[in-house]
Amino acid sequence: MSFEHLPTLAEMRAKPLALPKSATPKTDHAKAVQRSASADRRALTAWANTVKKRDKWKDRYDGQRVIRIIGPHPRRAEAHHIVSRADQAVRYDVRNGLTLSLENHEKVERGLLRIVGTKFFTVNGRKYTDGTHTVIFQED
């Protein structure tokens, strides 16, 4: 049996055991998704702040002041999308937003209060309620 074809210990130690991984397309995609999600969070935060300032930090349902607070509180300020934020055409459009307290926002989300528009705007041929104008809340 001959071992002459095998490398010596010194030759084996001279070679790296593994090559460093370069950025894979999968890693690049994950980073791009993370950057996009981060940009979306910033845009939604800016949208919410603009809606709350426009409404002078007052609940559009009851007219009472709302507060800036972290954590559950019935008067916590929340910006509500009139049409779901899943609709990309109006996701960041301040006309598609209203300021509500946490308490009233939950009523709207549970279907106990329904928002009825009085003025409308159109995007891509679709008609949307304009939150910059008066809206009517109907109890269901």
C-alpha positions in Angstrom: 0.0 0.0 0.0 1.5 3.3 -1.0 0.7 6.7 0.6 2.9 8.8 -1.7 -0.1 10.3 -3.5 -1.6 11.7 -0.3 -0.7 15.3 0.7 1.6 15.9 3.7 0.3 17.4 6.9 2.1 20.7 6.0 0.4 20.8 2.6 -3.0 20.1 4.2 -2.6 22.9 6.7 -1.5 25.3 4.0 -4.9 25.0 2.3 -8.0 26.7 3.9 -10.6 24.3 5.0 -13.5 26.2 3.5 -13.9 29.2 1.2 -15.8 32.2 2.6 -19.4 32.4 1.4 -20.2 35.3 -0.8 -23.6 37.0 -0.6 -26.0 34.5 -2.1 -29.1 35.6 -4.0 -31.2 34.3 -1.1 -29.3 36.5 1.3 -29.6 39.5 -1.0 -33.4 38.9 -1.3 -33.8 38.7 2.5 -31.9 41.9 3.0 -34.0 43.6 0.3 -37.2 42.4 2.0 -35.9 43.7 5.3 -35.0 47.1 3.8 -38.4 47.3 2.2 -40.3 46.5 5.4 -38.2 49.1 7.3 -39.0 51.7 4.7 -42.7 50.7 4.8 -42.8 51.1 8.6 -41.2 54.6 8.3 -43.7 55.6 5.6 -46.7 54.4 7.7 -45.4 56.2 10.8 -45.0 59.4 8.7 -48.5 58.9 7.3 -50.0 58.3 10.8 -48.3 61.5 12.2 -49.5 63.6 9.3 -53.1 62.3 9.8 -53.0 63.0 13.6 -51.6 66.6 13.0 -54.2 67.3 10.3 -56.9 66.2 12.8 -55.3 68.3 15.6 -55.0 65.2 17.8 -58.7 64.9 18.1 -60.8 61.8 17.7 -62.9 62.3 14.6 -65.8 60.3 16.1 -66.3 62.0 19.5 -64.2 65.2 19.0 -62.2 64.6 22.2 -58.4 65.0 22.5 -56.4 61.8 22.0 -53.0 61.3 23.6 -49.6 60.1 22.5 -48.8 57.2 24.7 -47.2 53.7 24.3 -49.3 50.9 25.6 -53.1 50.4 25.9 -55.1 53.4 26.9 -58.7 54.2 25.8 -57.6 57.7 24.6 -54.4 56.6 22.8 -54.2 58.3 19.4 -54.5 56.0 16.5 -54.5 56.7 12.7 -57.1 54.6 11.0 -57.1 53.6 7.3 -60.6 54.2 6.0 -59.9 51.7 3.2 -57.5 48.9 4.2 -53.8 49.6 4.1 -53.5 46.5 1.9 -54.8 48.8 -0.9 -51.5 50.0 -2.2 -53.1 52.8 -4.3 -54.1 54.7 -1.0 -51.8 53.0 1.6 -49.9 56.3 2.3 -52.6 58.8 1.1 -53.6 61.0 4.1 -57.0 61.4 2.6 -57.5 57.7 3.4 -57.0 58.3 7.2 -58.7 59.4 10.3 -57.6 60.0 13.9 -59.4 57.9 16.4 -58.9 56.9 20.0 -58.0 53.3 20.7 -61.5 52.7 22.1 -63.3 54.1 19.0 -60.8 52.5 16.6 -61.6 49.1 18.1 -65.3 49.8 17.5 -64.7 50.6 13.9 -62.5 47.5 13.5 -65.1 45.3 15.1 -67.8 46.7 12.8 -69.8 48.5 15.6 -69.1 51.9 13.9 -69.2 52.4 10.1 -67.6 55.3 8.4 -69.7 57.0 5.7 -68.0 59.6 3.5 -69.5 62.9 2.4 -66.7 63.8 -0.1 -64.7 61.5 -2.3 -61.6 61.3 -4.4 -60.6 59.0 -7.2 -57.4 57.0 -7.7 -56.9 54.7 -10.8 -60.7 55.0 -11.5 -61.7 53.9 -8.0 -63.7 56.1 -5.7 -62.5 56.5 -2.1 -63.9 58.4 1.0 -61.9 61.6 1.6 -61.0 61.7 5.3 -59.9 65.3 5.0 -63.6 66.2 4.9 -66.5 65.5 7.3 -67.3 61.8 7.6 -70.4 60.3 9.3 -70.2 57.5 11.8 -73.1 55.1 11.8 -73.6 52.7 14.7 -74.3 49.2 13.5 
